Amino acid sequence: MFKDSFKYYKKRDPLPDLIDVIDFDRPDITKVKRIKAGFTDDSYEKKFGLKCLEDWKIYELLNIPGLIFIQNPFTASGQRYWIIKCLKDYSRKPNKLNLDAHDILKNDEAWWNVCFQSNDKSRAESLLPKLRWATLGYHHNWDTKVYSECFKTPMPTELAELTQFLAQVLNFSQFRAEAAIVNYYRMNSTLAGHTDCSEPNVEAPLFSISFGQTAIFLIGGLSQEDPADALFLRSGDIVVMADKSRLRYHGVPKILSSHSIPWDKNETEYIKNCAWNENDWKHAKKYISEARININVRQVLKASQLTL
């Protein structure tokens, strides 16, 4: 059952045996199948810090139709670009943060500025791990689980274009990126089992992009009583929940230290396409060495809707 598997992988003493976790570094052909990407223009790949499409490895789980896994399609430079975006840009207004409810940030303060550009080292160290989520576009209401036209800010253009490009590659040509949640995980963080069913449009795919330390991602069925599969999600990996997988229970019971650091990989094969600032990267690199960032992007409106 999902809840039993979640409890098993969450435990710390003793640590769980990870032998049954699906590892796309060594894909089991009895559990997954390779799928081909749709044709696309490689100029778009370069725009988003992605490797050449011909080098992508895309899989679908055989027992969970619609659950698609793209193994790290980002260049090292692309990873650095998106990590900085999440930390520096998506953590500031007009986006909504978990910090807002507690008036931790004063007036127009930005979390990034306090943590990495302030002279108050004590406050910076205290504030750094308190950022847990940011919402973009249509803001997810954690209390009512209902989206509203009154609780909405513009989606970041580059994030909308990235996910719409991914949708095009996977032949989801009608996808529109209208809302996102960026989760900031510390090494002891978890994400409880849940379904993403707040959107009026639950037929559109959900895109989940990971950076930083490795997660165990657990996905079950339509009930917490159904069995679950566990997958390793490493930096740069993308999970797409489409079709019948869209409303399955899923969660993150554990964060593991990564055995590799693809964001620092030597890039002799790929052109560096996404600009980033070296000083910003110095701060972001330290943060991501003991954290995980996940961006999940979804379509809110049905195809025929212009507003809620």
Secondary structure, 3 states (H helix, E strand, C coil): CHHHHHHHHHCCCCCCCCCCCECCCCCCCCCEEECCCCCCCHHHHHHCCECCHHHCEEEEECCCCCEEEEECCECHHHHHHHHHHHHHHCCCCCCEEHHHHHCCCCCCCCHHHHHHHCCCHHHHHHHHHHCCEEEEEECCCCCCCCCCCCCECCCCHHHHHHHHHHHHHCCCCCCCCCEEEEEEEECCCCEEEECCCCCCCCCCCEEEEEEECEEEEEECCCCCCCCCEEEEECCCCEEEECHHHCCCCEEEEEEECCCCCHHHCCCCCCCCCCCCCHHHHHHHHHHHCCEEEEEEEECCCCCCCCCC
